[in-house]
């Protein structure tokens, strides 16, 4: 039986902490998760969706498209509109700020428990 692999896009300014609001992120750390093994695949650069207090709808879609191969998105914050666009592309956003390793583990724990009730 093949192992299930998932990808997580993490909004971080430093690769250590989930500390970026989705709209302010300029890069996403892409992690591959296979069972309990986590590994950083790459860092994807993007242009910030929010510019001077306003967001750019075109840039929002472009950013989501850049991470559309991911199953999950970890951010410190995300607005309703951006979360909806992400979900429409199949990327489930979660607000779990903190150390990346710990935030990923919290997400994995949550998804395991959630699957028990499906």
Phi and psi in degrees as GROMACS dihedral restraints (atoms count N, CA, C in turn):
[ dihedral_restraints ]
;  ai    aj    ak    al  type     phi  dphi    fc
    3     4     5     6     1   -72.4    20    10
    4     5     6     7     1   144.3    20    10
    6     7     8     9     1   -76.7    20    10
    7     8     9    10     1   141.4    20    10
    9    10    11    12     1   -81.1    20    10
   10    11    12    13     1   129.2    20    10
   12    13    14    15     1  -112.3    20    10
   13    14    15    16     1   136.3    20    10
   15    16    17    18     1  -129.1    20    10
   16    17    18    19     1   157.0    20    10
   18    19    20    21     1  -118.8    20    10
   19    20    21    22     1   144.5    20    10
   21    22    23    24     1  -128.3    20    10
   22    23    24    25     1   128.5    20    10
   24    25    26    27     1   -95.4    20    10
   25    26    27    28     1   128.7    20    10
   27    28    29    30     1  -118.5    20    10
   28    29    30    31     1   124.0    20    10
   30    31    32    33     1   -84.9    20    10
   31    32    33    34     1   107.5    20    10
   33    34    35    36     1  -145.3    20    10
   34    35    36    37     1   144.4    20    10
   36    37    38    39     1   -88.3    20    10
   37    38    39    40     1   -18.2    20    10
   39    40    41    42     1  -132.4    20    10
   40    41    42    43     1    -2.6    20    10
   42    43    44    45     1    77.0    20    10
   43    44    45    46     1     7.7    20    10
   45    46    47    48     1  -115.6    20    10
   46    47    48    49     1   -40.4    20    10
   48    49    50    51     1  -124.7    20    10
   49    50    51    52     1   140.8    20    10
   51    52    53    54     1   -76.9    20    10
   52    53    54    55     1    99.9    20    10
   54    55    56    57     1  -138.0    20    10
   55    56    57    58     1    14.1    20    10
   57    58    59    60     1  -116.5    20    10
   58    59    60    61     1   136.2    20    10
   60    61    62    63     1   -67.6    20    10
   61    62    63    64     1   140.7    20    10
   63    64    65    66     1   -50.3    20    10
   64    65    66    67     1   -48.2    20    10
   66    67    68    69     1   -66.9    20    10
   67    68    69    70     1   -18.3    20    10
   69    70    71    72     1  -101.7    20    10
   70    71    72    73     1    -6.7    20    10
   72    73    74    75     1   -66.5    20    10
   73    74    75    76     1   138.7    20    10
   75    76    77    78     1  -115.2    20    10
   76    77    78    79     1    -1.4    20    10
   78    79    80    81     1  -159.2    20    10
   79    80    81    82     1   151.6    20    10
   81    82    83    84     1  -126.9    20    10
   82    83    84    85     1   130.9    20    10
   84    85    86    87     1   -87.6    20    10
   85    86    87    88     1   122.4    20    10
   87    88    89    90     1  -100.3    20    10
   88    89    90    91     1   118.1    20    10
   90    91    92    93     1  -109.0    20    10
   91    92    93    94     1   142.6    20    10
   93    94    95    96     1  -105.6    20    10
   94    95    96    97     1   132.7    20    10
   96    97    98    99     1  -119.0    20    10
   97    98    99   100     1   122.2    20    10
   99   100   101   102     1  -127.6    20    10
  100   101   102   103     1   110.6    20    10
  102   103   104   105     1    59.6    20    10
  103   104   105   106     1  -119.4    20    10
  105   106   107   108     1  -102.2    20    10
  106   107   108   109     1     1.6    20    10
  108   109   110   111     1   -86.3    20    10
  109   110   111   112     1   129.2    20    10
  111   112   113   114     1  -118.0    20    10
  112   113   114   115     1   136.1    20    10
  114   115   116   117     1  -145.9    20    10
  115   116   117   118     1   141.1    20    10
  117   118   119   120     1   -75.8    20    10
  118   119   120   121     1   123.3    20    10
  120   121   122   123     1   -88.8    20    10
  121   122   123   124     1   -47.3    20    10
  123   124   125   126     1  -168.6    20    10
  124   125   126   127     1   171.7    20    10
  126   127   128   129     1  -118.7    20    10
  127   128   129   130     1   124.9    20    10
  129   130   131   132     1  -106.6    20    10
  130   131   132   133     1   123.1    20    10
  132   133   134   135     1   -84.9    20    10
  133   134   135   136     1   141.6    20    10
  135   136   137   138     1  -140.6    20    10
  136   137   138   139     1   164.3    20    10
  138   139   140   141     1   -89.9    20    10
  139   140   141   142     1   139.2    20    10
  141   142   143   144     1   -57.6    20    10
  142   143   144   145     1   133.1    20    10
  144   145   146   147     1   -69.4    20    10
  145   146   147   148     1   -39.1    20    10
  147   148   149   150     1   -92.0    20    10
  148   149   150   151     1   126.9    20    10
  150   151   152   153     1  -131.2    20    10
  151   152   153   154     1   112.3    20    10
  153   154   155   156     1    61.9    20    10
  154   155   156   157     1    36.8    20    10
  156   157   158   159     1    89.9    20    10
  157   158   159   160     1   -10.6    20    10
  159   160   161   162     1  -114.1    20    10
  160   161   162   163     1   152.3    20    10
  162   163   164   165     1  -109.3    20    10
  163   164   165   166     1   151.8    20    10
  165   166   167   168     1  -104.3    20    10
  166   167   168   169     1   113.2    20    10
  168   169   170   171     1   -59.9    20    10
  169   170   171   172     1   -39.4    20    10
  171   172   173   174     1   -63.8    20    10
  172   173   174   175     1   -44.5    20    10
  174   175   176   177     1   -66.4    20    10
  175   176   177   178     1   -34.5    20    10
  177   178   179   180     1   -59.2    20    10
  178   179   180   181     1   -49.8    20    10
  180   181   182   183     1   -63.7    20    10
  181   182   183   184     1   -41.7    20    10
  183   184   185   186     1   -60.8    20    10
  184   185   186   187     1   -42.1    20    10
  186   187   188   189     1   -65.7    20    10
  187   188   189   190     1   -45.9    20    10
  189   190   191   192     1   -61.6    20    10
  190   191   192   193     1   -41.2    20    10
  192   193   194   195     1   -61.2    20    10
  193   194   195   196     1   -32.3    20    10
  195   196   197   198     1   -69.5    20    10
  196   197   198   199     1   -20.8    20    10
  198   199   200   201     1  -117.0    20    10
  199   200   201   202     1    13.2    20    10
  201   202   203   204     1   -65.0    20    10
  202   203   204   205     1   -15.3    20    10
  204   205   206   207     1   -84.1    20    10
  205   206   207   208     1    -1.4    20    10
  207   208   209   210     1   -92.1    20    10
  208   209   210   211     1   149.7    20    10
  210   211   212   213     1   -83.0    20    10
  211   212   213   214     1   -34.4    20    10
  213   214   215   216     1  -134.4    20    10
  214   215   216   217     1   157.4    20    10
  216   217   218   219     1  -130.0    20    10
  217   218   219   220     1   122.4    20    10
  219   220   221   222     1  -105.8    20    10
  220   221   222   223     1   126.9    20    10
  222   223   224   225     1  -141.0    20    10
  223   224   225   226     1   165.3    20    10
  225   226   227   228     1   -79.6    20    10
  226   227   228   229     1   -33.7    20    10
  228   229   230   231     1  -153.9    20    10
  229   230   231   232     1   154.0    20    10
  231   232   233   234     1  -153.6    20    10
  232   233   234   235     1   137.9    20    10
  234   235   236   237     1   -77.4    20    10
  235   236   237   238     1   162.3    20    10
  237   238   239   240     1   -58.4    20    10
  238   239   240   241     1   -44.0    20    10
  240   241   242   243     1   -62.7    20    10
  241   242   243   244     1   -46.1    20    10
  243   244   245   246     1   -66.0    20    10
  244   245   246   247     1   -39.9    20    10
  246   247   248   249     1   -62.3    20    10
  247   248   249   250     1   -40.2    20    10
  249   250   251   252     1   -64.1    20    10
  250   251   252   253     1   -45.0    20    10
  252   253   254   255     1   -62.2    20    10
  253   254   255   256     1   -43.3    20    10
  255   256   257   258     1   -59.8    20    10
  256   257   258   259     1   -47.7    20    10
  258   259   260   261     1   -62.7    20    10
  259   260   261   262     1   -36.2    20    10
  261   262   263   264     1   -64.1    20    10
  262   263   264   265     1   -26.8    20    10
  264   265   266   267     1   -90.7    20    10
  265   266   267   268     1     1.0    20    10
  267   268   269   270     1    88.4    20    10
  268   269   270   271     1    12.1    20    10
  270   271   272   273     1  -105.6    20    10
  271   272   273   274     1   118.1    20    10
  273   274   275   276     1   -93.2    20    10
  274   275   276   277     1   115.8    20    10
  276   277   278   279     1   -84.9    20    10
  277   278   279   280     1   143.5    20    10
  279   280   281   282     1  -135.7    20    10
  280   281   282   283     1   136.7    20    10
  282   283   284   285     1   -92.4    20    10
  283   284   285   286     1    97.7    20    10
  285   286   287   288     1  -135.1    20    10
  286   287   288   289     1    76.3    20    10
  288   289   290   291     1   -69.0    20    10
  289   290   291   292     1   154.9    20    10
  291   292   293   294     1   137.2    20    10
  292   293   294   295     1  -170.6    20    10
  294   295   296   297     1   -60.9    20    10
  295   296   297   298     1   136.9    20    10
  297   298   299   300     1   -54.6    20    10
  298   299   300   301     1   -49.4    20    10
  300   301   302   303     1   -56.6    20    10
  301   302   303   304     1   -45.5    20    10
  303   304   305   306     1   -69.1    20    10
  304   305   306   307     1   -39.0    20    10
  306   307   308   309     1   -66.1    20    10
  307   308   309   310     1   -41.7    20    10
  309   310   311   312     1   -62.1    20    10
  310   311   312   313     1   -43.3    20    10
  312   313   314   315     1   -63.9    20    10
  313   314   315   316     1   -38.9    20    10
  315   316   317   318     1   -61.9    20    10
  316   317   318   319     1   -42.5    20    10
  318   319   320   321     1   -61.8    20    10
  319   320   321   322     1   -47.3    20    10
  321   322   323   324     1   -61.5    20    10
  322   323   324   325     1   -42.7    20    10
  324   325   326   327     1   -61.3    20    10
  325   326   327   328     1   -44.8    20    10
  327   328   329   330     1   -62.2    20    10
  328   329   330   331     1   -45.7    20    10
  330   331   332   333     1   -66.9    20    10
  331   332   333   334     1   -33.5    20    10
  333   334   335   336     1   -64.1    20    10
  334   335   336   337     1   -46.4    20    10
  336   337   338   339     1   -65.0    20    10
  337   338   339   340     1   -42.5    20    10
  339   340   341   342     1   -59.7    20    10
  340   341   342   343     1   -40.5    20    10
  342   343   344   345     1   -65.6    20    10
  343   344   345   346     1   -25.9    20    10
  345   346   347   348     1   -64.7    20    10
  346   347   348   349     1   -26.2    20    10
  348   349   350   351     1  -102.2    20    10
  349   350   351   352     1     6.6    20    10
